Amino acid sequence: MFNGIDFTQKEFLWLLLLVPVLVFWYVLKLKKQTAQLSISSVQGFQRNTIWSTLKHTLFGLRMAAIVLVVLGLARPQTVDVSSKTKTTRGIDIVMAIDVSASMLAKDLKPNRLEALKNVAADFIKGRPNDRIGLVEYAGESYTKTPITSDKSIVLQSLRDIKYNTIITGGTAIGMGLATAVNRIKDSKAKSKIIILLTDGVNNAGFIDPQTASELAVEYGIKTYTIGLGTNGMALSPIAIRNGVFQYGKVQVEIDEELLKEIAEVTGGKYFRANNNRKLKEIYKEIDKLEKTEVEEFKFYNYEEKFRPLIWIALGVLLFEFLLRFTIFRSFI
């Protein structure tokens, strides 16, 4: 009956202890007032005995009224809580992804590119309040998806990323970073982030990484860099025969010094992912480092429930009063 109801003045509930005291007093008083008479037959008094028993109903009604009044004094109320969130600090993120042939290496499962796409998808899903864009680069770079808050578009674009021969071969880290900077530089967000991932060294493009880093600094863009690939040898594409890649052991070459420099200059951080588990941990750490501040407002709607109890108590008392001075008048 009182599920979801809170009593704001619980101290009045102690008055309910008076009820058993009054019941005890009533029973004690009743025994003192009752005289015993022994006769051979009570047939002539049968009707009066029934009405005398029913008169205890009056006391029951009086007790019920007292209980209702006490519950009313305790001020029962329900509360409806509604919340509204407000994003107070938005973050715009551009993910610059290396799509060169070496990203098909199988040192991560099933390969580097697919492992990245799986982890990046979870990262995107976990940023509901931020805008995210995608940049692809190999020997050149282009914007795959402009920064947008529509995560379905970003996730679909991420799924569509794959190695192709349309983009010039090579690894243009400077071009990838510069394209990402150009895409996010005019953002009005409080924080602007680039996550740049590569598995190689800068060997293509007409913009060197240092210049691109300076552009990021100028526009207040923090860059997190990730070097992807195991230490030593990795099973990587070495040739194409009849449209199918031929794999062989290739030395993993990542310009870690360059990636560290980019991250340090722009205020970011460098990470090395040499397996699937480490890659997941890196994106989780970035997710923790770059949190969107969300302010939550709660609205409380209180509804008082004591009035019906008081009205019912008055009704019970009135009913008891009518019974006392009408039907039970001759037995009191």
Secondary structure, 3 states (H helix, E strand, C coil): CCCCCEECCHHHHHHHHHHHHHHHHHHHHHHHHCCCCCCCCCHHHHHHHHHHHHCHHHHHHHHHHHHHHHHHHCCEEEEEEEEEEEEEECEEEEEEEECCHHHHCCCCCCCHHHHHHHHHHHHHHCCCCCEEEEEEECCCEEEEEEEECCHHHHHHHHHHCCCCCCCCCCCCHHHHHHHHHHHHCCCCCCEEEEEEEECCCCCCCCCCHHHHHHHHHHCCEEEEEEEECCCCEEEEEEEEECCEEEEEEEECCCCHHHHHHHHHHHCCCEEEECCHHHHHHHHHHHHHHCCCEEEEEEEEEEEECHHHHHHHHHHHHHHHHHHHCCCCHHHC
